[in-house]
């Protein structure tokens, strides 16, 4: 997904606002995209929005979309408790 890939570049550059904008656009078109969902939760976590990140990752987990990205995100969120 181009939007998700572009968001990853923004994440790596530390441009979290732009990453969030791209990921929200991707999720508006593809709300079930597990990679975009995990990346949005990661961005929220890094922006200090830990509660929102947990909600997004929890929704993904409930939907059964547990990939490597979700596992890494959940591990990162456990450290922020």
PDB file with one MODEL, atoms N, CA, C and O in Angstrom:
MODEL        1
ATOM      1  N   UNK A   1       0.839  -1.163   0.000  1.00  0.00           N
ATOM      2  CA  UNK A   1       0.000   0.000   0.000  1.00  0.00           C
ATOM      3  C   UNK A   1       0.893   1.237   0.000  1.00  0.00           C
ATOM      4  O   UNK A   1       1.723   1.405   0.893  1.00  0.00           O
ATOM      5  N   UNK A   2       0.727   2.094  -0.987  1.00  0.00           N
ATOM      6  CA  UNK A   2       1.596   3.262  -1.148  1.00  0.00           C
ATOM      7  C   UNK A   2       1.480   4.202   0.046  1.00  0.00           C
ATOM      8  O   UNK A   2       2.497   4.681   0.549  1.00  0.00           O
ATOM      9  N   UNK A   3       0.269   4.475   0.507  1.00  0.00           N
ATOM     10  CA  UNK A   3       0.087   5.382   1.638  1.00  0.00           C
ATOM     11  C   UNK A   3       0.765   4.869   2.890  1.00  0.00           C
ATOM     12  O   UNK A   3       1.363   5.640   3.640  1.00  0.00           O
ATOM     13  N   UNK A   4       0.672   3.563   3.119  1.00  0.00           N
ATOM     14  CA  UNK A   4       1.317   2.968   4.285  1.00  0.00           C
ATOM     15  C   UNK A   4       2.837   3.050   4.152  1.00  0.00           C
ATOM     16  O   UNK A   4       3.530   3.356   5.122  1.00  0.00           O
ATOM     17  N   UNK A   5       3.353   2.779   2.963  1.00  0.00           N
ATOM     18  CA  UNK A   5       4.800   2.863   2.751  1.00  0.00           C
ATOM     19  C   UNK A   5       5.300   4.290   2.940  1.00  0.00           C
ATOM     20  O   UNK A   5       6.352   4.511   3.541  1.00  0.00           O
ATOM     21  N   UNK A   6       4.552   5.245   2.433  1.00  0.00           N
ATOM     22  CA  UNK A   6       4.932   6.648   2.596  1.00  0.00           C
ATOM     23  C   UNK A   6       4.922   7.022   4.079  1.00  0.00           C
ATOM     24  O   UNK A   6       5.798   7.746   4.551  1.00  0.00           O
ATOM     25  N   UNK A   7       3.929   6.523   4.802  1.00  0.00           N
ATOM     26  CA  UNK A   7       3.844   6.796   6.235  1.00  0.00           C
ATOM     27  C   UNK A   7       5.052   6.221   6.979  1.00  0.00           C
ATOM     28  O   UNK A   7       5.559   6.841   7.913  1.00  0.00           O
ATOM     29  N   UNK A   8       5.506   5.056   6.572  1.00  0.00           N
ATOM     30  CA  UNK A   8       6.679   4.446   7.201  1.00  0.00           C
ATOM     31  C   UNK A   8       7.899   5.339   7.013  1.00  0.00           C
ATOM     32  O   UNK A   8       8.699   5.503   7.935  1.00  0.00           O
ATOM     33  N   UNK A   9       8.044   5.913   5.830  1.00  0.00           N
ATOM     34  CA  UNK A   9       9.158   6.837   5.590  1.00  0.00           C
ATOM     35  C   UNK A   9       9.053   8.027   6.538  1.00  0.00           C
ATOM     36  O   UNK A   9      10.053   8.444   7.123  1.00  0.00           O
ATOM     37  N   UNK A  10       7.852   8.574   6.694  1.00  0.00           N
ATOM     38  CA  UNK A  10       7.660   9.697   7.614  1.00  0.00           C
ATOM     39  C   UNK A  10       7.978   9.287   9.052  1.00  0.00           C
ATOM     40  O   UNK A  10       8.580  10.060   9.797  1.00  0.00           O
ATOM     41  N   UNK A  11       7.582   8.088   9.442  1.00  0.00           N
ATOM     42  CA  UNK A  11       7.882   7.602  10.793  1.00  0.00           C
ATOM     43  C   UNK A  11       9.393   7.559  10.998  1.00  0.00           C
ATOM     44  O   UNK A  11       9.899   8.022  12.020  1.00  0.00           O
ATOM     45  N   UNK A  12      10.107   7.003  10.028  1.00  0.00           N
ATOM     46  CA  UNK A  12      11.563   6.891  10.138  1.00  0.00           C
ATOM     47  C   UNK A  12      12.241   8.254  10.186  1.00  0.00           C
ATOM     48  O   UNK A  12      13.302   8.400  10.792  1.00  0.00           O
ATOM     49  N   UNK A  13      11.632   9.252   9.550  1.00  0.00           N
ATOM     50  CA  UNK A  13      12.177  10.602   9.556  1.00  0.00           C
ATOM     51  C   UNK A  13      11.762  11.384  10.806  1.00  0.00           C
ATOM     52  O   UNK A  13      12.245  12.491  11.043  1.00  0.00           O
ATOM     53  N   UNK A  14      10.865  10.799  11.597  1.00  0.00           N
ATOM     54  CA  UNK A  14      10.381  11.499  12.783  1.00  0.00           C
ATOM     55  C   UNK A  14       9.253  12.474  12.500  1.00  0.00           C
ATOM     56  O   UNK A  14       8.870  13.248  13.378  1.00  0.00           O
ATOM     57  N   UNK A  15       8.716  12.448  11.291  1.00  0.00           N
ATOM     58  CA  UNK A  15       7.611  13.330  10.898  1.00  0.00           C
ATOM     59  C   UNK A  15       6.287  12.628  11.222  1.00  0.00           C
ATOM     60  O   UNK A  15       5.584  12.150  10.333  1.00  0.00           O
ATOM     61  N   UNK A  16       5.975  12.582  12.501  1.00  0.00           N
ATOM     62  CA  UNK A  16       4.841  11.780  12.958  1.00  0.00           C
ATOM     63  C   UNK A  16       3.496  12.357  12.545  1.00  0.00           C
ATOM     64  O   UNK A  16       2.555  11.599  12.310  1.00  0.00           O
ATOM     65  N   UNK A  17       3.381  13.661  12.450  1.00  0.00           N
ATOM     66  CA  UNK A  17       2.119  14.284  12.029  1.00  0.00           C
ATOM     67  C   UNK A  17       1.776  13.871  10.592  1.00  0.00           C
ATOM     68  O   UNK A  17       0.642  13.491  10.303  1.00  0.00           O
ATOM     69  N   UNK A  18       2.757  13.949   9.706  1.00  0.00           N
ATOM     70  CA  UNK A  18       2.534  13.554   8.311  1.00  0.00           C
ATOM     71  C   UNK A  18       2.235  12.057   8.215  1.00  0.00           C
ATOM     72  O   UNK A  18       1.394  11.640   7.419  1.00  0.00           O
ATOM     73  N   UNK A  19       2.916  11.263   9.014  1.00  0.00           N
ATOM     74  CA  UNK A  19       2.661   9.822   9.017  1.00  0.00           C
ATOM     75  C   UNK A  19       1.227   9.542   9.436  1.00  0.00           C
ATOM     76  O   UNK A  19       0.541   8.732   8.813  1.00  0.00           O
ATOM     77  N   UNK A  20       0.772  10.211  10.492  1.00  0.00           N
ATOM     78  CA  UNK A  20      -0.603  10.008  10.971  1.00  0.00           C
ATOM     79  C   UNK A  20      -1.611  10.399   9.898  1.00  0.00           C
ATOM     80  O   UNK A  20      -2.603   9.700   9.691  1.00  0.00           O
ATOM     81  N   UNK A  21      -1.361  11.512   9.218  1.00  0.00           N
ATOM     82  CA  UNK A  21      -2.272  11.955   8.155  1.00  0.00           C
ATOM     83  C   UNK A  21      -2.371  10.911   7.050  1.00  0.00           C
ATOM     84  O   UNK A  21      -3.471  10.597   6.595  1.00  0.00           O
ATOM     85  N   UNK A  22      -1.245  10.375   6.615  1.00  0.00           N
ATOM     86  CA  UNK A  22      -1.258   9.357   5.558  1.00  0.00           C
ATOM     87  C   UNK A  22      -1.978   8.093   6.022  1.00  0.00           C
ATOM     88  O   UNK A  22      -2.773   7.515   5.282  1.00  0.00           O
ATOM     89  N   UNK A  23      -1.697   7.677   7.231  1.00  0.00           N
ATOM     90  CA  UNK A  23      -2.311   6.450   7.737  1.00  0.00           C
ATOM     91  C   UNK A  23      -3.815   6.606   7.917  1.00  0.00           C
ATOM     92  O   UNK A  23      -4.568   5.664   7.673  1.00  0.00           O
ATOM     93  N   UNK A  24      -4.253   7.772   8.334  1.00  0.00           N
ATOM     94  CA  UNK A  24      -5.688   8.004   8.458  1.00  0.00           C
ATOM     95  C   UNK A  24      -6.368   7.954   7.102  1.00  0.00           C
ATOM     96  O   UNK A  24      -7.492   7.464   6.990  1.00  0.00           O
ATOM     97  N   UNK A  25      -5.695   8.460   6.062  1.00  0.00           N
ATOM     98  CA  UNK A  25      -6.249   8.370   4.697  1.00  0.00           C
ATOM     99  C   UNK A  25      -6.343   6.913   4.233  1.00  0.00           C
ATOM    100  O   UNK A  25      -7.342   6.496   3.647  1.00  0.00           O
ATOM    101  N   UNK A  26      -5.288   6.155   4.508  1.00  0.00           N
ATOM    102  CA  UNK A  26      -5.308   4.731   4.132  1.00  0.00           C
ATOM    103  C   UNK A  26      -6.456   4.025   4.838  1.00  0.00           C
ATOM    104  O   UNK A  26      -7.203   3.269   4.217  1.00  0.00           O
ATOM    105  N   UNK A  27      -6.596   4.273   6.138  1.00  0.00           N
ATOM    106  CA  UNK A  27      -7.628   3.582   6.915  1.00  0.00           C
ATOM    107  C   UNK A  27      -9.040   4.048   6.557  1.00  0.00           C
ATOM    108  O   UNK A  27     -10.002   3.310   6.773  1.00  0.00           O
ATOM    109  N   UNK A  28      -9.179   5.258   6.015  1.00  0.00           N
ATOM    110  CA  UNK A  28     -10.494   5.703   5.541  1.00  0.00           C
ATOM    111  C   UNK A  28     -10.925   4.870   4.339  1.00  0.00           C
ATOM    112  O   UNK A  28     -12.110   4.594   4.156  1.00  0.00           O
ATOM    113  N   UNK A  29      -9.953   4.473   3.527  1.00  0.00           N
ATOM    114  CA  UNK A  29     -10.252   3.651   2.345  1.00  0.00           C
ATOM    115  C   UNK A  29     -10.265   2.162   2.661  1.00  0.00           C
ATOM    116  O   UNK A  29     -11.070   1.413   2.106  1.00  0.00           O
ATOM    117  N   UNK A  30      -9.379   1.733   3.547  1.00  0.00           N
ATOM    118  CA  UNK A  30      -9.213   0.321   3.883  1.00  0.00           C
ATOM    119  C   UNK A  30      -9.197   0.154   5.403  1.00  0.00           C
ATOM    120  O   UNK A  30      -8.130  -0.047   5.984  1.00  0.00           O
ATOM    121  N   UNK A  31     -10.354   0.233   6.052  1.00  0.00           N
ATOM    122  CA  UNK A  31     -10.390   0.219   7.519  1.00  0.00           C
ATOM    123  C   UNK A  31      -9.889  -1.075   8.158  1.00  0.00           C
ATOM    124  O   UNK A  31      -9.600  -1.093   9.355  1.00  0.00           O
ATOM    125  N   UNK A  32      -9.784  -2.130   7.406  1.00  0.00           N
ATOM    126  CA  UNK A  32      -9.334  -3.412   7.954  1.00  0.00           C
ATOM    127  C   UNK A  32      -7.849  -3.677   7.715  1.00  0.00           C
ATOM    128  O   UNK A  32      -7.369  -4.773   8.005  1.00  0.00           O
ATOM    129  N   UNK A  33      -7.119  -2.704   7.198  1.00  0.00           N
ATOM    130  CA  UNK A  33      -5.704  -2.899   6.878  1.00  0.00           C
ATOM    131  C   UNK A  33      -4.890  -3.028   8.167  1.00  0.00           C
ATOM    132  O   UNK A  33      -4.715  -2.039   8.879  1.00  0.00           O
ATOM    133  N   UNK A  34      -4.389  -4.230   8.480  1.00  0.00           N
ATOM    134  CA  UNK A  34      -3.686  -4.426   9.756  1.00  0.00           C
ATOM    135  C   UNK A  34      -2.364  -3.683   9.847  1.00  0.00           C
ATOM    136  O   UNK A  34      -1.990  -3.234  10.931  1.00  0.00           O
ATOM    137  N   UNK A  35      -1.643  -3.540   8.736  1.00  0.00           N
ATOM    138  CA  UNK A  35      -0.361  -2.836   8.775  1.00  0.00           C
ATOM    139  C   UNK A  35      -0.558  -1.349   9.034  1.00  0.00           C
ATOM    140  O   UNK A  35       0.152  -0.757   9.847  1.00  0.00           O
ATOM    141  N   UNK A  36      -1.518  -0.747   8.346  1.00  0.00           N
ATOM    142  CA  UNK A  36      -1.785   0.676   8.555  1.00  0.00           C
ATOM    143  C   UNK A  36      -2.306   0.914   9.970  1.00  0.00           C
ATOM    144  O   UNK A  36      -1.963   1.913  10.602  1.00  0.00           O
ATOM    145  N   UNK A  37      -3.122   0.007  10.460  1.00  0.00           N
ATOM    146  CA  UNK A  37      -3.646   0.129  11.819  1.00  0.00           C
ATOM    147  C   UNK A  37      -2.513   0.054  12.838  1.00  0.00           C
ATOM    148  O   UNK A  37      -2.455   0.861  13.766  1.00  0.00           O
ATOM    149  N   UNK A  38      -1.626  -0.898  12.669  1.00  0.00           N
ATOM    150  CA  UNK A  38      -0.487  -1.044  13.587  1.00  0.00           C
ATOM    151  C   UNK A  38       0.424   0.171  13.516  1.00  0.00           C
ATOM    152  O   UNK A  38       0.920   0.641  14.541  1.00  0.00           O
ATOM    153  N   UNK A  39       0.646   0.676  12.318  1.00  0.00           N
ATOM    154  CA  UNK A  39       1.517   1.842  12.177  1.00  0.00           C
ATOM    155  C   UNK A  39       0.888   3.090  12.787  1.00  0.00           C
ATOM    156  O   UNK A  39       1.591   3.914  13.372  1.00  0.00           O
ATOM    157  N   UNK A  40      -0.441   3.239  12.656  1.00  0.00           N
ATOM    158  CA  UNK A  40      -1.108   4.378  13.280  1.00  0.00           C
ATOM    159  C   UNK A  40      -1.003   4.286  14.798  1.00  0.00           C
ATOM    160  O   UNK A  40      -0.764   5.292  15.466  1.00  0.00           O
ATOM    161  N   UNK A  41      -1.177   3.107  15.335  1.00  0.00           N
ATOM    162  CA  UNK A  41      -1.033   2.932  16.787  1.00  0.00           C
ATOM    163  C   UNK A  41       0.398   3.249  17.218  1.00  0.00           C
ATOM    164  O   UNK A  41       0.604   3.853  18.271  1.00  0.00           O
ATOM    165  N   UNK A  42       1.371   2.857  16.430  1.00  0.00           N
ATOM    166  CA  UNK A  42       2.770   3.166  16.731  1.00  0.00           C
ATOM    167  C   UNK A  42       3.000   4.680  16.743  1.00  0.00           C
ATOM    168  O   UNK A  42       3.648   5.210  17.645  1.00  0.00           O
ATOM    169  N   UNK A  43       2.467   5.364  15.738  1.00  0.00           N
ATOM    170  CA  UNK A  43       2.600   6.823  15.668  1.00  0.00           C
ATOM    171  C   UNK A  43       1.943   7.464  16.879  1.00  0.00           C
ATOM    172  O   UNK A  43       2.515   8.365  17.492  1.00  0.00           O
ATOM    173  N   UNK A  44       0.752   7.010  17.227  1.00  0.00           N
ATOM    174  CA  UNK A  44       0.063   7.569  18.387  1.00  0.00           C
ATOM    175  C   UNK A  44       0.885   7.348  19.656  1.00  0.00           C
ATOM    176  O   UNK A  44       0.990   8.239  20.498  1.00  0.00           O
ATOM    177  N   UNK A  45       1.456   6.177  19.784  1.00  0.00           N
ATOM    178  CA  UNK A  45       2.278   5.878  20.949  1.00  0.00           C
ATOM    179  C   UNK A  45       3.480   6.814  21.023  1.00  0.00           C
ATOM    180  O   UNK A  45       3.792   7.346  22.088  1.00  0.00           O
ATOM    181  N   UNK A  46       4.138   7.011  19.918  1.00  0.00           N
ATOM    182  CA  UNK A  46       5.327   7.869  19.892  1.00  0.00           C
ATOM    183  C   UNK A  46       4.987   9.339  20.091  1.00  0.00           C
ATOM    184  O   UNK A  46       5.836  10.124  20.512  1.00  0.00           O
ATOM    185  N   UNK A  47       3.745   9.712  19.789  1.00  0.00           N
ATOM    186  CA  UNK A  47       3.291  11.084  20.025  1.00  0.00           C
ATOM    187  C   UNK A  47       2.779  11.268  21.450  1.00  0.00           C
ATOM    188  O   UNK A  47       2.310  12.346  21.814  1.00  0.00           O
ATOM    189  N   UNK A  48       2.872  10.210  22.252  1.00  0.00           N
ATOM    190  CA  UNK A  48       2.429  10.291  23.631  1.00  0.00           C
ATOM    191  C   UNK A  48       0.961   9.986  23.825  1.00  0.00           C
ATOM    192  O   UNK A  48       0.427  10.167  24.919  1.00  0.00           O
ATOM    193  N   UNK A  49       0.304   9.525  22.779  1.00  0.00           N
ATOM    194  CA  UNK A  49      -1.118   9.198  22.840  1.00  0.00           C
ATOM    195  C   UNK A  49      -1.274   7.707  23.122  1.00  0.00           C
ATOM    196  O   UNK A  49      -1.811   6.958  22.306  1.00  0.00           O
ATOM    197  N   UNK A  50      -0.801   7.299  24.281  1.00  0.00           N
ATOM    198  CA  UNK A  50      -0.717   5.883  24.621  1.00  0.00           C
ATOM    199  C   UNK A  50      -2.101   5.247  24.712  1.00  0.00           C
ATOM    200  O   UNK A  50      -2.289   4.115  24.266  1.00  0.00           O
ATOM    201  N   UNK A  51      -3.066   5.958  25.280  1.00  0.00           N
ATOM    202  CA  UNK A  51      -4.418   5.403  25.410  1.00  0.00           C
ATOM    203  C   UNK A  51      -5.012   5.143  24.030  1.00  0.00           C
ATOM    204  O   UNK A  51      -5.584   4.080  23.791  1.00  0.00           O
ATOM    205  N   UNK A  52      -4.880   6.101  23.126  1.00  0.00           N
ATOM    206  CA  UNK A  52      -5.390   5.926  21.766  1.00  0.00           C
ATOM    207  C   UNK A  52      -4.678   4.777  21.067  1.00  0.00           C
ATOM    208  O   UNK A  52      -5.309   4.002  20.348  1.00  0.00           O
ATOM    209  N   UNK A  53      -3.380   4.661  21.271  1.00  0.00           N
ATOM    210  CA  UNK A  53      -2.619   3.572  20.658  1.00  0.00           C
ATOM    211  C   UNK A  53      -3.098   2.220  21.172  1.00  0.00           C
ATOM    212  O   UNK A  53      -3.229   1.266  20.405  1.00  0.00           O
ATOM    213  N   UNK A  54      -3.357   2.146  22.471  1.00  0.00           N
ATOM    214  CA  UNK A  54      -3.853   0.883  23.035  1.00  0.00           C
ATOM    215  C   UNK A  54      -5.221   0.524  22.464  1.00  0.00           C
ATOM    216  O   UNK A  54      -5.501  -0.644  22.191  1.00  0.00           O
ATOM    217  N   UNK A  55      -6.073   1.537  22.284  1.00  0.00           N
ATOM    218  CA  UNK A  55      -7.398   1.284  21.725  1.00  0.00           C
ATOM    219  C   UNK A  55      -7.286   0.740  20.307  1.00  0.00           C
ATOM    220  O   UNK A  55      -7.952  -0.235  19.958  1.00  0.00           O
ATOM    221  N   UNK A  56      -6.448   1.367  19.492  1.00  0.00           N
ATOM    222  CA  UNK A  56      -6.279   0.917  18.111  1.00  0.00           C
ATOM    223  C   UNK A  56      -5.699  -0.489  18.072  1.00  0.00           C
ATOM    224  O   UNK A  56      -6.176  -1.338  17.320  1.00  0.00           O
ATOM    225  N   UNK A  57      -4.671  -0.740  18.879  1.00  0.00           N
ATOM    226  CA  UNK A  57      -4.059  -2.072  18.864  1.00  0.00           C
ATOM    227  C   UNK A  57      -5.024  -3.106  19.429  1.00  0.00           C
ATOM    228  O   UNK A  57      -5.023  -4.253  18.984  1.00  0.00           O
ATOM    229  N   UNK A  58      -5.846  -2.721  20.402  1.00  0.00           N
ATOM    230  CA  UNK A  58      -6.836  -3.644  20.954  1.00  0.00           C
ATOM    231  C   UNK A  58      -7.901  -3.998  19.944  1.00  0.00           C
ATOM    232  O   UNK A  58      -8.326  -5.151  19.875  1.00  0.00           O
ATOM    233  N   UNK A  59      -8.346  -3.020  19.151  1.00  0.00           N
ATOM    234  CA  UNK A  59      -9.330  -3.295  18.104  1.00  0.00           C
ATOM    235  C   UNK A  59      -8.757  -4.268  17.082  1.00  0.00           C
ATOM    236  O   UNK A  59      -9.446  -5.186  16.636  1.00  0.00           O
ATOM    237  N   UNK A  60      -7.520  -4.069  16.720  1.00  0.00           N
ATOM    238  CA  UNK A  60      -6.869  -4.954  15.756  1.00  0.00           C
ATOM    239  C   UNK A  60      -6.738  -6.358  16.320  1.00  0.00           C
ATOM    240  O   UNK A  60      -6.968  -7.346  15.623  1.00  0.00           O
ATOM    241  N   UNK A  61      -6.365  -6.432  17.594  1.00  0.00           N
ATOM    242  CA  UNK A  61      -6.211  -7.731  18.242  1.00  0.00           C
ATOM    243  C   UNK A  61      -7.554  -8.461  18.304  1.00  0.00           C
ATOM    244  O   UNK A  61      -7.613  -9.665  18.057  1.00  0.00           O
ATOM    245  N   UNK A  62      -8.630  -7.743  18.632  1.00  0.00           N
ATOM    246  CA  UNK A  62      -9.956  -8.351  18.708  1.00  0.00           C
ATOM    247  C   UNK A  62     -10.416  -8.846  17.350  1.00  0.00           C
ATOM    248  O   UNK A  62     -11.126  -9.847  17.254  1.00  0.00           O
ATOM    249  N   UNK A  63     -10.012  -8.146  16.303  1.00  0.00           N
ATOM    250  CA  UNK A  63     -10.397  -8.551  14.957  1.00  0.00           C
ATOM    251  C   UNK A  63      -9.565  -9.735  14.462  1.00  0.00           C
ATOM    252  O   UNK A  63      -9.787 -10.228  13.356  1.00  0.00           O
ATOM    253  N   UNK A  64      -8.616 -10.191  15.270  1.00  0.00           N
ATOM    254  CA  UNK A  64      -7.804 -11.344  14.901  1.00  0.00           C
ATOM    255  C   UNK A  64      -6.696 -11.018  13.929  1.00  0.00           C
ATOM    256  O   UNK A  64      -6.191 -11.910  13.247  1.00  0.00           O
ATOM    257  N   UNK A  65      -6.311  -9.768  13.851  1.00  0.00           N
ATOM    258  CA  UNK A  65      -5.291  -9.355  12.897  1.00  0.00           C
ATOM    259  C   UNK A  65      -3.963  -9.178  13.612  1.00  0.00           C
ATOM    260  O   UNK A  65      -3.403  -8.082  13.639  1.00  0.00           O
ATOM    261  N   UNK A  66      -3.476 -10.234  14.177  1.00  0.00           N
ATOM    262  CA  UNK A  66      -2.218 -10.148  14.926  1.00  0.00           C
ATOM    263  C   UNK A  66      -1.067 -10.573  14.040  1.00  0.00           C
ATOM    264  O   UNK A  66      -0.821 -11.760  13.827  1.00  0.00           O
ATOM    265  N   UNK A  67      -0.392  -9.605  13.546  1.00  0.00           N
ATOM    266  CA  UNK A  67       0.807  -9.865  12.777  1.00  0.00           C
ATOM    267  C   UNK A  67       2.012  -9.455  13.581  1.00  0.00           C
ATOM    268  O   UNK A  67       1.894  -9.096  14.753  1.00  0.00           O
ATOM    269  N   UNK A  68       3.156  -9.505  12.968  1.00  0.00           N
ATOM    270  CA  UNK A  68       4.399  -9.132  13.640  1.00  0.00           C
ATOM    271  C   UNK A  68       4.359  -7.680  14.103  1.00  0.00           C
ATOM    272  O   UNK A  68       4.855  -7.353  15.181  1.00  0.00           O
ATOM    273  N   UNK A  69       3.751  -6.788  13.265  1.00  0.00           N
ATOM    274  CA  UNK A  69       3.681  -5.378  13.629  1.00  0.00           C
ATOM    275  C   UNK A  69       2.894  -5.176  14.917  1.00  0.00           C
ATOM    276  O   UNK A  69       3.291  -4.390  15.777  1.00  0.00           O
ATOM    277  N   UNK A  70       1.774  -5.890  15.049  1.00  0.00           N
ATOM    278  CA  UNK A  70       0.937  -5.760  16.232  1.00  0.00           C
ATOM    279  C   UNK A  70       1.679  -6.286  17.453  1.00  0.00           C
ATOM    280  O   UNK A  70       1.615  -5.681  18.524  1.00  0.00           O
ATOM    281  N   UNK A  71       2.376  -7.396  17.305  1.00  0.00           N
ATOM    282  CA  UNK A  71       3.130  -7.957  18.430  1.00  0.00           C
ATOM    283  C   UNK A  71       4.186  -6.971  18.920  1.00  0.00           C
ATOM    284  O   UNK A  71       4.343  -6.786  20.127  1.00  0.00           O
ATOM    285  N   UNK A  72       4.913  -6.335  17.999  1.00  0.00           N
ATOM    286  CA  UNK A  72       5.935  -5.359  18.379  1.00  0.00           C
ATOM    287  C   UNK A  72       5.307  -4.141  19.044  1.00  0.00           C
ATOM    288  O   UNK A  72       5.841  -3.614  20.020  1.00  0.00           O
ATOM    289  N   UNK A  73       4.177  -3.699  18.515  1.00  0.00           N
ATOM    290  CA  UNK A  73       3.497  -2.558  19.100  1.00  0.00           C
ATOM    291  C   UNK A  73       3.012  -2.862  20.509  1.00  0.00           C
ATOM    292  O   UNK A  73       3.183  -2.048  21.416  1.00  0.00           O
ATOM    293  N   UNK A  74       2.412  -4.023  20.695  1.00  0.00           N
ATOM    294  CA  UNK A  74       1.927  -4.388  22.019  1.00  0.00           C
ATOM    295  C   UNK A  74       3.071  -4.454  23.017  1.00  0.00           C
ATOM    296  O   UNK A  74       2.910  -4.064  24.173  1.00  0.00           O
ATOM    297  N   UNK A  75       4.217  -4.941  22.584  1.00  0.00           N
ATOM    298  CA  UNK A  75       5.386  -4.989  23.458  1.00  0.00           C
ATOM    299  C   UNK A  75       5.832  -3.576  23.829  1.00  0.00           C
ATOM    300  O   UNK A  75       6.155  -3.313  24.988  1.00  0.00           O
ATOM    301  N   UNK A  76       5.851  -2.671  22.861  1.00  0.00           N
ATOM    302  CA  UNK A  76       6.236  -1.288  23.137  1.00  0.00           C
ATOM    303  C   UNK A  76       5.253  -0.629  24.112  1.00  0.00           C
ATOM    304  O   UNK A  76       5.665   0.112  25.004  1.00  0.00           O
ATOM    305  N   UNK A  77       3.964  -0.897  23.942  1.00  0.00           N
ATOM    306  CA  UNK A  77       2.965  -0.300  24.822  1.00  0.00           C
ATOM    307  C   UNK A  77       3.056  -0.846  26.238  1.00  0.00           C
ATOM    308  O   UNK A  77       2.763  -0.127  27.194  1.00  0.00           O
ATOM    309  N   UNK A  78       3.457  -2.101  26.390  1.00  0.00           N
ATOM    310  CA  UNK A  78       3.610  -2.659  27.731  1.00  0.00           C
ATOM    311  C   UNK A  78       4.660  -1.891  28.518  1.00  0.00           C
ATOM    312  O   UNK A  78       4.526  -1.741  29.733  1.00  0.00           O
ATOM    313  N   UNK A  79       5.698  -1.402  27.855  1.00  0.00           N
ATOM    314  CA  UNK A  79       6.758  -0.648  28.514  1.00  0.00           C
ATOM    315  C   UNK A  79       6.285   0.728  28.959  1.00  0.00           C
ATOM    316  O   UNK A  79       6.879   1.332  29.851  1.00  0.00           O
ATOM    317  N   UNK A  80       5.214   1.226  28.336  1.00  0.00           N
ATOM    318  CA  UNK A  80       4.742   2.578  28.657  1.00  0.00           C
ATOM    319  C   UNK A  80       3.670   2.599  29.746  1.00  0.00           C
ATOM    320  O   UNK A  80       3.140   3.667  30.051  1.00  0.00           O
ATOM    321  N   UNK A  81       3.341   1.476  30.328  1.00  0.00           N
ATOM    322  CA  UNK A  81       2.325   1.438  31.386  1.00  0.00           C
ATOM    323  C   UNK A  81       2.788   2.147  32.617  1.00  0.00           C
ATOM    324  O   UNK A  81       2.056   2.211  33.605  1.00  0.00           O
TER     325      UNK A  81
ENDMDL
END
